[in-house]
Amino acid sequence: MIKDYLKYIYLFFGLIFLQIFILNNVFWFGYINPQVFLLFLLLLPFEISGASLLILSFFLGLFIDISSNSLGIHTSATLLVGFIRPTVLSLISSRDVYEKGSLPRIKYYGLGWFVKYCLIITFIYTFYLYILQSFSFVHIVEIFVHSLVTTVVTVFIMVLSQLLFLKE
């Protein structure tokens, strides 16, 4: 049990470190900024309580906001992810209930399921984030395209990390 908690603590701080010190300084084509820290919320166990999920979402977004000097938009977007995650999981499930003890990983549910799960959550996050950043619907098509491209790159990195590093 403690071993599992330590894994998630390392993952939390490792992804925050990666995002703050590496990925926040990378804008591919001046346009794409991968948001890989979301992987922490995506990999949490199915059985996590709603309150715990929202608290972790809040602190994850808060750390990113503090480091990015972004005045709460990441916190708001990660809270949205924490709020919608159970609904997305129930919508994409081909089963009534996820197997007890299984985790939202490629290992348990396959590449297709994991990509769909990551695409939905990451797109909602990035679209909401970019809407908050622009605080306008005037450039909605540009925001949509920016969100879509960032989502695809982010999910590619998430899947690659699952295949290379997060084997259990």
C-alpha positions in Angstrom: 0.0 0.0 0.0 2.7 2.5 1.0 4.7 1.4 -2.1 1.7 2.4 -4.3 1.5 5.8 -2.6 5.2 6.4 -3.1 4.9 5.5 -6.8 2.2 8.2 -7.2 4.1 10.7 -5.2 7.2 10.2 -7.5 5.0 10.4 -10.5 3.3 13.6 -9.3 6.6 15.4 -8.7 8.4 13.9 -11.6 5.7 15.0 -14.1 5.6 18.5 -12.5 9.4 18.7 -12.8 9.3 17.6 -16.4 6.6 20.1 -17.3 8.1 23.1 -15.5 11.7 22.7 -16.4 11.5 21.1 -19.8 8.2 21.1 -21.6 7.1 24.7 -20.5 10.2 25.9 -22.3 9.5 24.0 -25.5 7.1 25.4 -28.1 7.4 23.3 -31.2 6.8 25.4 -34.2 6.0 28.3 -31.8 2.6 26.7 -31.3 2.7 23.3 -29.6 3.3 23.0 -25.8 2.7 19.4 -24.6 0.8 19.1 -21.3 2.2 15.8 -20.2 1.7 16.4 -16.5 -2.0 15.4 -17.1 -0.7 11.8 -17.2 -0.7 11.9 -13.4 -4.5 12.4 -13.3 -5.1 9.9 -16.1 -3.1 7.1 -14.4 -4.8 7.3 -11.0 -6.7 4.2 -9.9 -10.3 3.8 -10.9 -11.3 3.4 -7.3 -10.0 6.8 -6.2 -12.7 8.9 -4.5 -14.1 12.0 -6.1 -12.9 14.2 -3.3 -9.4 12.8 -3.5 -9.3 13.2 -7.3 -10.4 16.8 -7.0 -7.9 17.6 -4.3 -5.1 16.1 -6.3 -6.3 17.9 -9.5 -6.3 21.2 -7.5 -2.7 20.8 -6.3 -1.4 19.6 -9.6 -2.8 22.7 -11.3 -1.7 24.9 -8.5 1.9 23.8 -8.9 1.8 24.4 -12.6 0.2 27.8 -12.2 2.7 28.9 -9.6 5.6 27.9 -11.8 4.0 29.3 -15.0 2.7 32.5 -13.3 -0.6 31.8 -14.9 -3.1 33.0 -12.3 -5.2 29.9 -11.8 -6.1 28.8 -15.4 -4.2 25.5 -15.0 -5.9 24.9 -11.6 -9.3 25.5 -13.2 -8.5 23.2 -16.1 -7.2 20.4 -14.0 -10.2 20.6 -11.7 -12.4 20.2 -14.8 -10.4 17.1 -15.7 -10.8 15.8 -12.2 -14.5 16.4 -12.3 -15.1 14.9 -15.8 -12.7 11.9 -15.5 -15.3 9.5 -14.0 -17.9 10.4 -16.6 -15.4 9.9 -19.5 -14.4 6.6 -18.0 -18.0 5.4 -17.9 -18.6 6.6 -21.4 -15.7 4.9 -23.0 -16.0 1.6 -21.1 -17.2 -1.4 -23.0 -17.8 -3.0 -19.7 -20.2 -2.2 -16.9 -17.5 -2.0 -14.3 -13.8 -1.9 -14.4 -12.0 -4.9 -13.0 -11.1 -4.4 -9.3 -7.4 -3.8 -9.0 -6.8 -2.9 -12.6 -5.5 0.5 -13.5 -6.1 2.8 -16.5 -3.1 1.6 -18.4 -2.3 0.2 -21.8 -1.3 -3.0 -20.1 -4.9 -3.7 -18.8 -7.1 -2.2 -21.5 -5.1 -2.0 -24.6 -3.7 0.8 -26.8 -6.9 1.8 -28.5 -8.8 2.3 -25.2 -5.9 4.2 -23.6 -5.5 6.5 -26.7 -9.2 7.2 -26.7 -9.2 8.0 -23.0 -6.2 10.3 -23.2 -7.5 12.1 -26.4 -10.8 12.9 -24.8 -9.5 14.1 -21.5 -6.5 16.0 -23.0 -8.6 17.7 -25.7 -11.1 18.9 -23.1 -8.3 20.2 -20.9 -6.4 22.0 -23.7 -9.5 23.5 -25.3 -10.7 24.8 -21.9 -7.2 26.1 -21.1 -6.9 28.0 -24.4 -10.4 29.4 -24.1 -9.4 30.7 -20.6 -6.1 32.1 -21.9 -7.7 34.0 -24.8 -10.8 34.9 -22.7 -12.7 35.2 -26.0 -14.5 33.2 -28.6 -13.4 35.5 -31.4 -10.6 33.2 -32.5 -12.5 29.9 -31.8 -11.2 28.1 -34.9 -7.6 29.0 -34.1 -8.2 27.8 -30.5 -9.7 24.6 -31.7 -6.8 23.8 -34.1 -4.2 24.8 -31.4 -6.0 22.5 -28.9 -6.2 19.6 -31.4 -2.5 19.8 -32.4 -1.4 20.1 -28.8 -3.6 17.2 -27.8 -2.2 14.9 -30.5 1.4 15.7 -29.6 0.6 15.4 -25.8 -1.1 12.0 -26.2 1.7 10.7 -28.4 4.2 11.5 -25.6 1.8 10.0 -23.0 1.5 6.8 -25.0 5.2 6.6 -25.7 5.9 7.1 -22.0 3.5 4.2 -21.2 5.2 1.9 -23.6 8.7 2.8 -22.6 8.8 3.8 -18.9 5.7 3.0 -17.0 5.7 -0.8 -17.3 4.6 -2.6 -14.2 
